[in-house]
Amino acid sequence: MKKTTSWFENNKFIAFSFFFLVLSVSEVFALTKPAPPDRLRIIDYNATAEVSCDYVVSNQGSNGAPGASQESAWETLQYSADNALSGTVICVMPGIYNERVEVNKPGQTFLGLTRHGALVNGGFEINSGATNTRIEALKITKSGSDYAAAIKIDADGVKIYDNYFDQVKVVTSVMGNWLNNGVSPANVHIKGNYFYKVQAGIWAIGKDWLIENNEVDELYKWREEDCDYARFHGDGHIFRGNYFHGATAAATGNAHVDCFQTWDQGGQGYHMYDVLIEKNVCFNFGQFAILQAQEDRIARITFRENLAVNFDPGYRLNNFILNIEDADDVIIENNTFGGVRWQGALFKDLGNMPTGYVYNNIFFDIDGEAYRFSSRCGTDCSSGYNMVWKAMPASPNPGTNLSQDPKFVNPVLGGDFHLQPGSPGCTGGLDGKHIGAYSCD
């Protein structure tokens, strides 16, 4: 399509591409919803370039119009997805769009011109031919009894940026589809989104997804399903710099609540290899992570520099930090974990014998052991240089651990879990490194 000079270009109507800056855990994540007191991050959105709108959608428009400007805007997102050319930008005016949009063409961008001003009540299905689809700056919700996510992804290269997922009442908010034995969807990027009062947040299914700098604020049991901040299936995923918080036992009821969950049983053929989970923050949960490898297809999962602390007494009735069932080569290093009833990390042997490495972590305020290896683990499990405070010692063969107060700066909900100068954790780790998720101030 030959581009024409639109009303937006003539008036320098600017749409945004965004970059993201994650600051320290004591700062505020600024979004349209008033920030609760435990908000930890700032994501700084800056206008970096003008983006030309190839097409415009307005709920005051007409699908019989040319669709090239505000005055000639199309009416529905589905019409724009069907009729806009591949690789073009569809700018969405503020308003409510009661539709579920099926995207079939590659490279289309759906861009909210007023950040979170356009509400898509039904979400998107990004089908396998719609590679490199981009959805940005929209507000999205979905309800109903079906199993489809608010955004369901079957295509490679999809980008989901800076959207506001509001009270999504279906099984999860963003979800891939297990295709070609997990080879696709691949190279999906989910960044800077805000999820408020959803049943579940992000379900990475496929290969090589990057999930970074998102916030899930409150989970709510809308239906008889688990309430998880994140789930993953497939290989090569990275979860980095996400902030999960706000769940309460009162709001999630009898639902299973995890920061990260995966499993390989159930007949789908799921496998999970080479996944990195780092620099995330999670407050209030049943378990920080559960890896259920009952069919021996989970291996090489790394947890690094995460902060996971439960403050809700309702969850503390029966919770762990890490529940590792038969998974192999699980690396747990430089994390800060606390606020649970049972073990900080439990390597549970259900027949396939889990293996792992536990170094340079802080385990505090734990009623049970800091961590426990399977009795069969032997030399396939190693640990040491962890700080264990107000928790039972690790077992068996815990290695060299410190039983001292880590001296956090301000260890409260939304507080600062850096170490104070002079803390024994500043240089007490392996090779003189710090212990825990954060270095000394």
VONUTOR-412031 format. One record per residue: residue in one letter; x, y, z of N, C-alpha, C in turn. Coordinates in pm, whole numbers, padded with zeros to 5 digits, always signed. Each point is the difference from the previous one (the first is absolute). Last residue first. Layout:
N
aXYZXYZXYZ/...
This chain:
441
d+02504-00226+04987-00010+00140-00042+00136+00068+00009/c-00036-00533-00092-00006+00098+00109-00014+00140-00057/s-00198-00398-00298+00129+00029+00065-00019+00098+00114/y-00375-00363-00184+00051+00136-00017+00131+00016+00076/a-00252-00416-00013-00033+00059-00129+00068+00133-00025/g+00235-00370+00329-00134+00054-00020-00015+00068-00134/i+00481-00020+00219-00103-00102+00015-00136+00068-00016/h+00514+00138-00209-00105+00025+00098-00096-00118+00003/k+00509-00099-00135-00116+00072-00051-00097+00030+00113/g+00429-00258+00011-00008+00136+00052-00115+00082-00053/d+00086-00475-00097+00098+00086-00068-00013+00146+00043/l-00407-00238+00162+00104-00073-00071+00087+00097-00078/g-00246+00243+00392-00036-00103-00095+00119-00071-00061/g-00028+00388+00319+00006-00133+00057-00033-00113-00095/t+00019+00515+00002+00109-00071-00068+00007-00146+00044/c-00362+00278+00139+00058+00088-00102+00108-00071-00081/g-00269-00166+00389-00027-00045-00136+00066+00082-00107/p+00011+00090+00477+00087-00112-00033-00023-00054-00140/s-00082+00520+00130-00069-00128+00006+00098-00113-00032/g+00106+00474-00025+00040-00076+00117-00074-00131+00016/p-00243+00379-00264+00146-00011+00010+00039-00071+00130/q-00476-00125-00183+00067+00115+00058+00152-00018-00007/l-00346-00223-00357+00070-00024+00126+00063+00129+00050/h-00465-00054-00307+00145+00009-00009+00061-00026+00139/f-00477+00022-00105+00068-00121+00046+00148-00001-00039/d-00446+00349+00083+00129-00008-00067+00078-00118+00059/g-00565+00068-00035+00119+00064+00056+00125-00028-00080/g-00476-00162-00038+00035+00116-00080+00126+00071+00046/l-00178-00296+00358-00068-00006-00129+00026+00128-00078/v+00377-00093+00342-00145+00000+00012-00059-00008-00140/p+00494+00051+00215-00064-00123-00048-00149-00007+00027/n+00434+00337-00052-00138+00022+00047-00086-00117-00046/v+00491-00010-00022-00023+00142+00022-00140+00023+00058/f+00255-00466+00097-00064+00070-00111-00019+00147+00035/k+00261-00403+00221-00001+00146+00015-00050+00069-00127/p+00068-00491+00139+00051+00062-00124+00005+00152+00005/d+00062-00373+00404-00097+00098-00048+00054+00066-00127/q+00172-00495+00111+00009+00136+00054-00108+00088-00060/s+00235-00480-00068-00121+00015+00080+00004+00135+00071/l+00239-00248-00464+00009+00096+00110-00134+00007+00072/n+00251-00425-00291-00098+00107-00001+00021+00091+00121/t+00225-00438-00301+00036+00107+00093-00099+00115-00014/g-00153-00510-00114+00116+00080-00034+00023+00107+00105/p-00350-00354+00001-00030+00136-00045+00119+00080-00047/n-00172-00504+00112+00125+00051-00058-00014+00143-00051/p-00470-00214+00050+00124-00041+00067+00120+00066-00069/s-00322+00304+00139+00037-00140+00016-00021-00073-00133/a+00019+00532+00292-00025-00082-00118+00042-00143+00027/p-00163+00329+00407+00114-00028-00089-00042-00087-00118/m-00367+00323+00218+00074-00120+00040+00114-00025-00097/a-00171+00501+00099-00043-00117-00074+00080-00119+00051/k+00082+00478+00089-00135-00030+00046-00063-00108-00087/w+00404+00112-00236-00034+00083+00116-00146-00021+00034/v+00445-00148-00339-00121-00058+00056-00030+00073+00130/m+00315+00036-00480-00025+00060+00129-00136-00048+00049/n+00390-00229-00352-00131+00060+00017-00010+00061+00140/y+00366-00267-00207+00012+00145-00001-00137+00068-00003/g-00019-00496-00175+00088+00064+00094-00004+00151-00013/s-00127-00522-00267-00046+00125+00058+00106+00056+00091/s-00166-00429-00387+00103+00067+00078-00053+00133+00050/c-00127-00515-00264-00052+00122+00063+00113+00063+00082/d+00074-00400-00227-00072+00074-00104-00070+00124+00055/t+00243-00335+00262+00087+00102-00060-00068+00076-00113/g-00343-00235+00309+00144-00021+00004+00078+00114-00061/c-00498-00160+00036+00060+00100-00087+00153-00014-00006/r-00366-00239+00256+00071-00069-00108+00086+00095-00083/s-00288+00147+00360+00105-00084+00057+00080-00073-00106/s-00231+00483-00088-00037-00140+00005+00116-00082+00056/f-00012+00510+00146+00025-00084-00118-00060-00138+00020/r-00112+00512+00213+00020-00142+00026+00018-00073-00132/y+00008+00533+00268-00020-00083-00119+00029-00144+00038/a-00081+00324+00335+00032+00093-00110-00013-00070-00134/e-00297-00194+00396+00141+00010-00039+00019+00103-00110/g-00434+00089+00274+00070-00125-00022+00146+00022-00034/d-00281+00372+00077-00028-00088+00113+00074-00133-00012/i+00149+00498-00174-00055-00124-00056-00019-00098+00116/d+00229+00464-00058-00139-00006+00043-00072-00119-00064/f+00426+00076-00267-00031+00058+00131-00149-00013+00028/f+00450-00104-00356-00125-00063+00043-00032+00053+00139/i+00345+00132-00441-00047+00030+00135-00134-00069+00020/n+00439-00130-00347-00137+00046+00022-00021+00039+00146/n+00394-00210-00255-00005+00147+00012-00141+00056+00017/y+00016-00495-00193+00112+00080+00052-00038+00147+00009/v-00157-00529-00161-00059+00105+00083+00113+00078+00067/y-00146-00397-00402+00114+00078+00048-00059+00118+00075/g-00187-00530-00199+00009+00145+00000+00119+00055+00075/t-00375-00447-00168+00139+00040+00026+00009+00152-00005/p-00392-00446+00063+00039+00135-00042+00145+00030+00034/m-00282-00472-00080+00105+00064+00077+00040+00138-00053/n-00363-00341-00115+00101+00036-00099+00118+00078+00061/g-00385-00155+00258+00040-00115-00080+00110+00029-00099/l-00190+00312+00312-00121-00078-00027+00031-00118-00091/d+00249+00390+00336+00028-00117-00082-00128-00082-00015/k+00136+00543+00115-00087-00113+00033+00022-00113-00101/f+00221+00466+00217+00028-00086-00115-00069-00134+00029/l-00073+00520+00194-00016-00142+00023+00025-00075-00130/a+00080+00510+00260+00009-00075-00126-00004-00148+00033/g-00121+00291+00342+00029+00101-00099+00011-00061-00138/q-00308-00249+00366+00137+00026-00041+00011+00122-00093/w-00429+00014+00286+00080-00120-00019+00141+00038-00048/r-00314+00350+00094-00012-00096+00109+00098-00116-00015/v+00086+00526-00175-00080-00119-00030+00001-00097+00118/g+00250+00446-00109-00141+00014+00033-00086-00121-00030/g+00474+00139-00275-00048-00002+00137-00151-00003+00011/f+00500+00055-00331-00124-00073+00016-00046+00005+00145/t+00372+00190-00408-00044+00029+00136-00140-00055+00017/n+00453-00124-00347-00139+00041+00020-00023+00035+00147/n+00406-00193-00262-00014+00143+00028-00144+00048-00001/e+00028-00470-00200+00115+00076+00046-00033+00148+00016/i-00155-00528-00161-00061+00100+00088+00114+00081+00060/i-00114-00392-00413+00099+00090+00059-00072+00109+00079/v-00094-00526-00203-00064+00125+00040+00103+00084+00075/d+00003-00467-00234+00090+00114-00022-00068+00134+00026/d-00357-00374-00044+00145-00016+00000+00073+00132-00021/a-00510-00191+00220+00067+00079-00104+00152-00009+00016/d-00357-00200+00293+00070-00081-00099+00066+00080-00112/e-00276+00279+00311-00038-00140-00005+00066-00067-00119/i+00015+00459+00330+00067-00057-00117-00023-00150-00001/n-00157+00491+00228-00041-00141+00008+00047-00068-00127/l+00099+00484+00293+00021-00077-00123-00035-00146+00027/i-00141+00306+00334+00057+00092-00099+00012-00073-00134/f-00396-00132+00345+00143-00016-00021+00052+00123-00073/n-00475-00120+00327+00070+00044-00120+00150-00027+00006/n-00460-00003+00293+00047-00120-00069+00078+00040-00126/l-00177+00315+00329-00051-00123+00059+00061-00123-00064/r+00060+00468-00136+00104-00064+00081-00049-00128+00068/y-00273+00303-00268+00082-00090-00080+00100-00078+00086/g-00273+00322+00212-00085-00103-00058+00077-00099-00085/p+00201+00396+00191-00009-00115+00092-00089-00111-00052/d+00306+00360-00279-00141-00028+00027-00012-00122+00091/f+00409+00190-00197-00043+00074+00117-00144-00031+00039/n+00459-00206-00305-00144-00003+00027-00030+00075+00128/v+00412+00013-00392-00034+00003+00142-00153+00001+00012/a+00444-00009-00367-00132-00062+00018-00028-00011+00149/l+00368+00201-00402-00049+00027+00134-00140-00060+00010/n+00457-00109-00338-00142+00028+00022-00026+00031+00147/e+00420-00143-00263-00023+00139+00043-00147+00037+00004/r+00059-00450-00233+00114+00084+00035-00047+00142+00035/f-00128-00545-00162-00060+00109+00078+00115+00084+00054/t-00069-00397-00416+00085+00083+00086-00083+00110+00065/i-00031-00517-00263-00077+00118+00037+00083+00079+00101/r+00064-00455-00245+00079+00121-00022-00086+00126+00015/a-00301-00419-00066+00143+00004+00036+00059+00136-00034/i-00461-00363-00033+00033+00135+00045+00145+00000+00045/r-00276-00391-00139+00024+00089-00115+00016+00146+00045/d-00138-00451+00230+00144+00021-00018+00033+00087-00121/e-00437-00124+00210+00039-00078-00118+00143+00031-00044/q-00194+00218+00373-00039-00139+00025+00031-00090-00118/a+00107+00488+00180+00058-00079-00109-00033-00147+00018/q-00129+00516+00179-00052-00136+00015+00044-00084-00120/l+00100+00483+00284+00044-00070-00120-00039-00146+00017/i-00114+00517+00231-00017-00144+00006+00036-00059-00135/a+00069+00492+00313+00007-00078-00123-00025-00146+00030/f-00099+00343+00321+00068+00083-00099+00011-00074-00132/q-00403-00097+00336+00137-00042-00029+00062+00100-00096/g-00399+00121+00204+00006-00132+00058+00138-00061-00017/f-00064+00540+00028-00015-00115-00088-00014-00126+00084/n+00180+00541+00023-00127-00065+00033-00036-00110-00100/f+00367+00325-00173-00052+00006+00135-00135-00072+00005/c+00464+00051-00344-00133-00057+00023-00033+00006+00148/v+00374+00172-00420-00047+00022+00136-00140-00062+00011/n+00471-00070-00343-00143+00022+00020-00029+00023+00148/k+00428-00118-00248-00027+00140+00037-00148+00031+00008/e+00090-00451-00254+00096+00084+00073-00053+00140+00023/i-00048-00523-00231-00092+00083+00078+00086+00087+00090/l+00049-00349-00461+00065+00092+00095-00105+00088+00065/v+00045-00509-00282-00082+00117+00033+00073+00080+00108/d+00075-00458-00254+00080+00122-00021-00083+00127+00019/y-00308-00411-00064+00145-00004+00011+00058+00141-00017/m-00483-00318+00029+00051+00129+00042+00150-00012+00023/h-00472-00264-00244+00135-00009+00055+00048+00142+00027/y-00497-00297-00130+00075+00118+00040+00142-00039+00044/g-00400-00264-00173+00137-00011-00047+00087+00117+00038/q-00480-00115+00105+00028+00098-00107+00140-00015-00058/g-00213-00258+00379-00022-00049-00135+00030+00098-00113/g+00052+00005+00510-00131+00040-00049-00027-00037-00144/q+00473+00145+00301-00098-00107-00009-00130+00051-00060/d+00398+00266+00112+00015-00073-00126-00102-00112-00017/w+00057+00527+00255-00019-00144+00020+00015-00069-00135/t+00046+00521+00300+00008-00081-00121-00014-00146+00036/q-00023+00560+00210-00042-00140+00004+00027-00066-00134/f+00085+00475+00339+00037-00071-00122-00041-00146+00015/c-00152+00298+00324+00064+00102-00083+00038-00059-00135/d-00419-00198+00282+00145-00007-00018+00049+00124-00075/v-00463-00247+00250+00060+00130-00034+00152-00013-00004/h-00510-00286-00004+00144-00020+00013+00067+00127-00051/a-00510-00001+00206+00081-00014-00121+00148-00019+00036/n-00402+00081+00291+00069-00129+00000+00084-00022-00125/g-00104+00500+00121-00074-00113+00054+00082-00128+00003/t+00083+00481-00148+00024-00117-00085-00063-00127+00054/a-00029+00430+00227-00046+00023-00138+00016-00124-00088/a+00148-00002+00460-00143+00031-00001-00054+00012-00142/a+00463-00056+00085-00073-00125+00014-00150+00023-00003/t+00322+00335-00262-00038-00029+00138-00075-00132+00002/a+00357+00324-00346-00093-00111+00024-00029-00012+00149/g+00317+00323-00199-00139+00039+00026-00097-00113+00021/h+00465+00006-00321-00035+00035+00138-00150+00016+00013/f+00467-00051-00351-00123-00071+00029-00037+00026+00146/y+00351+00179-00415-00044+00029+00136-00138-00061+00021/n+00472-00067-00347-00145+00013+00017-00034+00020+00148/g+00445-00078-00245-00041+00132+00047-00148+00020+00015/r+00131-00414-00289+00098+00091+00060-00068+00131+00043/f-00032-00532-00231-00085+00089+00079+00094+00092+00077/i+00048-00343-00453+00063+00086+00100-00110+00085+00064/h+00050-00501-00312-00068+00121+00044+00086+00077+00100/g+00077-00441-00247+00072+00123-00029-00067+00127+00045/d-00301-00445-00087+00144+00015+00022+00047+00143-00023/g-00501-00251+00167+00088+00017-00115+00141+00037+00043/h-00434+00135+00285+00026-00129-00062+00085+00027-00125/f-00201+00280+00483+00081-00014-00121+00010-00145-00042/r-00268+00423+00331+00023-00141-00028+00089-00008-00124/a-00170+00395+00409+00059-00041-00128+00010-00151-00006/y-00253+00225+00345+00057+00117-00065+00057-00036-00137/d-00410-00274+00219+00145+00007-00005+00044+00131-00065/c-00441-00304+00190+00034+00142-00013+00153+00010+00007/d-00363-00424-00147+00110+00055+00077+00011+00150-00022/e-00483-00189-00068+00130-00027-00059+00106+00050+00097/e-00532+00051-00043+00066-00113+00068+00126-00041-00077/r-00171+00518-00002-00054-00129-00044+00079-00111+00069/w+00091+00457+00094-00124+00024-00072-00069-00131-00039/k+00392+00184+00351-00060-00124-00048-00137+00030-00060/y+00456+00316+00035-00137-00016+00051-00059-00127-00060/l+00492+00321+00090-00065-00112-00065-00138-00016+00063/e+00383+00426-00018-00116-00069+00055-00045-00114-00093/d+00338+00264-00223-00044+00066+00123-00135-00059+00042/v+00453-00067-00342-00129-00062+00030-00039+00045+00140/e+00366+00183-00399-00053+00002+00135-00134-00071+00005/n+00491+00015-00327-00145+00003+00012-00040+00005+00147/n+00455-00041-00229-00049+00129+00050-00151+00013-00004/e+00173-00402-00291+00078+00090+00084-00077+00126+00038/i+00045-00499-00283-00106+00062+00079+00068+00091+00101/l+00105-00304-00473+00059+00094+00093-00113+00076+00069/w+00059-00507-00279-00076+00120+00034+00084+00085+00096/d+00091-00452-00248+00076+00126+00002-00088+00123+00018/k-00283-00416-00113+00146+00000+00004+00053+00144+00001/g-00489-00235+00170+00070+00003-00128+00150-00001+00021/i-00390+00193+00324-00003-00134-00060+00066+00010-00137/a-00111+00304+00479+00093-00014-00112-00002-00144-00048/w-00333+00326+00288+00027-00142-00021+00085-00013-00126/i-00171+00401+00387+00065-00032-00127+00030-00149-00004/g-00334+00186+00354+00070+00100-00080+00048-00051-00136/a-00458-00115+00319+00142-00037-00012+00065+00095-00099/q-00428+00100+00172+00005-00138+00046+00143-00052-00001/v-00065+00527+00063-00024-00102-00103+00000-00139+00065/k+00076+00505+00138-00110-00083+00049-00042-00105-00104/y+00336+00312-00211-00069+00035+00125-00116-00094+00026/f+00487+00091-00303-00111-00093+00017-00064+00028+00136/y+00361+00235-00391-00056+00008+00134-00125-00087+00007/n+00489+00036-00325-00145-00005+00014-00042+00003+00146/g+00459-00008-00233-00057+00124+00052-00150+00003+00011/k+00197-00378-00311+00078+00099+00074-00086+00116+00048/i+00075-00497-00287-00107+00058+00082+00066+00094+00099/h+00109-00303-00478+00054+00099+00094-00117+00067+00072/v+00143-00478-00312-00105+00092+00045+00060+00092+00107/n+00189-00394-00274+00050+00139-00002-00111+00102+00027/a-00202-00461-00144+00136+00030+00044+00027+00150-00004/p-00433-00408+00021+00050+00130-00046+00134+00036+00064/s+00054-00423-00119-00065+00130-00018-00123+00005+00092/v+00286-00365+00034+00090+00081-00082-00058+00139-00023/g-00209-00389+00239+00060+00111+00073+00098+00084-00079/n-00251-00375-00184+00074-00049+00116+00078+00112+00068/n-00306+00109-00347+00121-00065-00052+00092-00046+00113/l-00341+00316+00203+00001-00038-00142+00132-00065-00036/w-00320+00212+00424+00104-00102-00016-00007-00054-00143/n-00132+00505+00173-00063-00126-00034+00110-00101-00031/g-00040+00483+00324+00038-00061-00126-00078-00129-00023/m-00134+00458+00302+00027-00144-00005+00044-00040-00140/v-00178+00416+00384+00076-00020-00124+00047-00145-00001/s-00310+00102+00336-00007+00124-00076+00072-00010-00135/t-00270-00408+00273+00122+00080+00014-00008+00120-00093/v-00385-00280+00093+00104-00080+00063+00132+00074+00017/v-00425+00314-00023+00020-00131-00060+00129-00060+00056/k-00167+00448+00093-00069-00102+00079+00009-00139-00060/v+00246+00522+00038-00017-00110-00095-00051-00121+00077/q+00096+00496+00125-00100-00095+00048-00033-00107-00104/d+00312+00335-00203-00085+00039+00112-00103-00109+00029/f+00493+00136-00256-00094-00111+00006-00083+00017+00127/y+00318+00323-00329-00061-00007+00133-00106-00110-00006/n+00483+00103-00299-00145-00010+00005-00047-00012+00145/d+00470+00032-00226-00066+00110+00069-00152-00003-00010/y+00224-00342-00324+00069+00107+00071-00100+00096+00067/i+00101-00487-00287-00110+00050+00083+00062+00103+00094/k+00128-00294-00481+00044+00097+00100-00124+00055+00071/v+00171-00457-00331-00104+00091+00048+00057+00089+00110/g+00203-00380-00277+00042+00139-00008-00100+00102+00050/d-00185-00480-00165+00134+00038+00044+00018+00151-00004/a-00488-00261+00080+00096+00044-00102+00134+00036+00062/d-00428-00119+00220+00042-00117-00077+00114+00031-00095/i-00282+00211+00467+00106+00017-00098+00035-00134-00064/k-00401+00302+00296+00047-00135-00030+00095+00008-00120/i-00232+00340+00394+00078-00003-00124+00054-00141-00016/a-00310+00025+00323-00031+00133-00055+00081+00025-00127/a-00089-00511+00095+00060+00112+00072-00045+00132-00059/a-00284-00478-00010+00091+00087-00075+00050+00115+00087/y-00330-00359+00097+00135-00017+00053+00098+00098-00064/d-00558+00064+00102+00093-00071-00087+00141+00001+00060/s-00403+00225+00176+00026-00135+00051+00099-00077-00086/g-00036+00562+00093-00066-00110-00068+00044-00134+00055/s+00225+00532-00066-00072-00086+00093-00064-00111-00081/k+00403+00426-00044-00077-00111-00058-00066-00076+00113/t+00316+00486-00158-00067-00084+00099-00071-00112-00072/i+00379+00448-00070-00057-00126-00048-00066-00073+00116/k+00243+00492-00212-00057-00060+00121-00081-00120-00045/l+00448+00230-00256-00144-00019+00009-00039-00045+00141/a+00455+00080-00210-00064+00114+00065-00152-00008+00001/e+00234-00340-00332+00067+00097+00085-00095+00107+00051/i+00128-00481-00311-00115+00059+00068+00054+00089+00110/r+00174-00278-00481+00034+00082+00117-00128+00062+00055/t+00198-00435-00350-00107+00090+00045+00046+00075+00124/n+00242-00354-00265+00046+00137+00027-00114+00100+00023/t-00170-00433-00233+00131+00018+00061+00031+00148+00017/a-00418-00290-00130+00014+00141+00039+00132+00023+00073/g-00191-00430-00155+00054+00078-00111+00032+00144+00036/s-00199-00311+00318+00136-00041-00036+00060+00081-00115/n-00371+00235+00317+00011-00130-00063+00136-00023-00063/i-00232+00289+00405+00106+00023-00098+00033-00134-00063/e-00420+00241+00283+00054-00130-00040+00101+00027-00110/f-00223+00337+00413+00055-00031-00131+00033-00148-00011/g-00366+00331+00326+00139-00037-00024+00030-00039-00143/g-00397+00160+00293-00004-00128-00070+00138-00049-00037/n-00137+00487+00083-00074-00090+00087-00022-00132-00074/v+00329+00447-00017-00040-00111-00086-00062-00106+00091/l+00105+00556+00036-00028-00125+00070-00049-00104-00100/a+00297+00488+00002-00086-00087-00081-00013-00134+00072/g+00275+00334+00188-00130+00065-00019-00097-00081-00083/h+00484-00062+00139-00101-00073+00073-00138+00064-00012/r+00343+00307-00193+00048-00117+00072-00111-00057+00089/t-00074+00238-00463+00002+00050+00137+00029-00120+00088/l+00017-00117-00424+00054+00134-00015-00004+00079+00131/g+00053-00543-00120-00089+00095+00065+00059+00140-00004/l+00086-00430-00339+00061+00099+00089-00105+00092+00058/f+00129-00472-00295-00121+00062+00054+00045+00090+00114/t+00247-00245-00456+00011+00061+00132-00134+00062+00036/q+00196-00414-00364-00090+00110+00033+00025+00048+00143/g+00224-00377-00255+00060+00132+00016-00094+00114+00029/p-00185-00455-00243+00125+00027+00074+00030+00149+00014/k-00501-00243-00016+00103+00051-00090+00127+00034+00078/n-00415-00158+00203+00050-00104-00090+00114+00046-00090/v-00332+00094+00478+00104+00059-00084+00062-00112-00082/e-00477+00112+00295+00086-00105-00056+00096+00065-00099/v-00305+00185+00443+00062+00028-00129+00088-00118-00042/r-00454+00125+00311+00121-00080+00009+00061-00002-00139/e-00338+00385+00247+00028-00099-00103+00124-00081+00037/n-00236+00469+00133-00051-00128+00051+00016-00106-00108/y+00214+00494+00135-00013-00088-00116-00038-00138+00051/i+00028+00555+00172-00021-00139+00036-00028-00080-00127/g+00311+00472+00063-00137-00048-00007-00006-00146+00039/p+00398+00361-00225-00064-00036+00126-00145-00041-00019/m+00321-00079-00417-00046+00115+00077-00062-00046+00132/v+00384-00234-00324-00131-00022+00060-00034+00120+00089/c+00332-00159-00451-00010+00084+00118-00143-00003+00053/i+00336-00315-00316-00141+00031+00020-00011+00076+00131/v+00408-00132-00379-00034+00045+00134-00147+00042+00004/t+00285-00384-00328-00048+00138+00014-00042+00028+00144/g+00149-00427-00234+00109+00092+00030-00042+00144+00018/s-00331-00295-00281+00104-00051+00089+00105+00108+00023/l-00483+00179-00127+00105-00081-00059+00096-00051+00107/a-00533+00104+00082+00131+00067-00003+00103-00095-00059/n-00442-00160+00076+00016+00082-00120+00129+00080-00006/d-00150-00303+00367-00028-00071-00125+00039+00080-00123/a+00041+00186+00438+00089-00115-00010-00018-00072-00133/s-00295+00355+00100+00135+00051-00028+00099-00117-00013/y-00440-00098+00123+00003+00045-00139+00139+00050-00036/q-00070-00118+00446+00000-00119-00086+00004+00040-00147/l-00038+00338+00330+00134-00055-00008+00005-00122-00091/t-00370+00396-00064+00033-00116+00082+00143-00046-00022/e-00194+00397-00219-00073-00010+00125+00051-00112+00091/w+00266+00344-00372-00080-00122+00007-00063-00013+00139/a+00135+00491-00204+00045-00119+00073-00095-00118-00020/s+00067+00488-00167-00045-00112-00083+00034-00135+00064/e+00106+00422+00210-00128+00033-00065-00055-00116-00082/q+00427-00035+00207-00104+00005+00102-00137+00025-00064/s+00331-00235-00325+00013+00117+00088-00109-00006+00106/a+00045-00331-00351+00135+00057-00004+00019+00120+00092/g-00393-00310-00146+00079-00044+00115+00136+00066+00013/p-00419+00012-00322+00137-00039-00042+00090-00045+00114/a-00536-00075+00050+00087+00115-00025+00138-00047-00046/g-00374-00279+00153-00010+00037-00141+00089+00116-00038/n-00055-00167+00445+00078-00095-00077-00014+00020-00150/s-00032+00380+00399-00083-00084-00086+00090-00094-00078/g+00023+00308+00505+00027-00005-00143-00097-00089-00076/q+00061+00093+00487-00092+00094-00066+00015-00002-00151/n+00279-00248+00294-00133-00056+00016-00109+00095-00050/s+00500-00039-00207-00073+00075+00102-00137-00064+00016/v+00524-00063-00261-00125-00061+00043-00060+00088+00110/v+00389+00036-00435-00053+00047+00128-00131-00071+00027/y+00498-00056-00314-00145-00008+00010-00042+00048+00138/d+00446+00040-00124-00048-00038-00133-00152-00004-00005/c+00352+00288+00312-00116-00088+00005-00042-00031-00143/s+00500+00143+00219-00108+00028-00095-00112-00101+00017/v+00357+00186+00370-00037-00119-00073-00115+00034-00092/e+00432+00264+00287-00136+00003-00053-00023-00128-00079/a+00347+00018+00418-00014+00021-00144-00148+00015-00034/t+00165-00046+00451+00129-00001-00069-00013+00028-00148/a-00254+00054+00518-00024+00008-00144+00135+00008-00070/n-00064-00243+00480+00038+00125-00065-00033-00006-00148/y-00084-00254+00514-00037-00003-00140+00033+00136-00062/d+00149-00305+00447+00000+00134-00054-00028-00008-00150/i-00084-00287+00474+00030-00023-00141-00020+00135-00067/i+00094-00152+00533-00038+00098-00100+00030-00061-00135/r-00113-00264+00483+00082+00040-00113-00050+00125-00068/l-00194-00250+00398+00145+00001+00012+00076+00069-00113/r-00493-00025+00319+00048+00008-00138+00150+00021-00001/d-00320-00036+00384+00108-00096-00022+00048-00001-00145/p-00363+00285+00168+00124+00033+00072+00113-00098-00023/p-00365+00096-00389-00009-00047+00139+00134+00021+00070/a-00188+00297-00421+00099-00097+00044-00026-00043+00143/p-00366+00159-00383+00079+00052+00111+00090-00107+00059/k-00123-00031-00513-00066-00031+00127+00084+00057+00114/t+00182+00052-00424-00123+00076+00008-00078-00030+00128/l+00526-00050+00026-00097-00044-00098-00129+00076+00022/a+00548-00064+00194-00104+00097-00031-00089-00051-00112/f+00320-00194+00410-00031-00037-00139-00121+00084-00042/v+00400+00092+00393-00141-00017-00032-00019-00028-00148/e+00429-00109+00375-00064+00106-00075-00137-00043-00049/s+00352-00256+00242-00070+00091+00090-00078+00107-00074/v+00290-00352-00194-00125-00054+00053-00074+00094+00092/s+00317+00177-00415+00015-00079+00122-00134-00039+00058/l-00002+00087-00523+00078+00061+00106-00004-00086+00126/v-00071-00046-00564-00038-00053+00130+00092+00057+00105/l-00175+00137-00514+00110+00013+00096-00048-00049+00135/f-00133+00003-00570-00036-00034+00136+00123+00005+00089/f-00235+00204-00498+00108-00076+00061-00024-00006+00149/f-00327+00071-00475+00037+00020+00140+00131-00068+00033/s-00336+00247-00404+00075-00122+00028+00072+00026+00130/f-00463+00258-00196+00125-00021+00072+00059-00138-00023/a-00303+00408-00267-00015-00128+00069+00137-00041+00050/i-00232+00497-00160+00113-00087+00029-00048-00129+00066/f-00150+00428-00339-00060-00089+00099+00099-00113+00024/k+00009+00424-00287+00107-00060+00081-00056-00082+00114/n-00247+00205-00362-00005+00063+00132+00106-00054+00094/n-00037-00164-00443-00009+00146-00017+00001+00073+00132/e-00015-00472-00004+00131+00050-00040-00001+00151-00016/f-00406-00211+00102+00093-00014+00112+00136+00056-00037/w-00347-00023-00325-00027+00106+00099+00102-00004+00112/s+00183-00226-00436-00122-00010+00082-00018+00124+00086/t+00241-00147-00486+00022+00085+00118-00128+00006+00080/t+00121-00437-00286-00044+00136-00021+00027+00080+00125/k+00207-00483-00240-00038+00080+00116-00045+00139-00044/k-00039-00481-00263+00073+00126-00001-00048+00087+00115/m-00001-00548-00024-00085+00120+00000+00088+00125+00000/
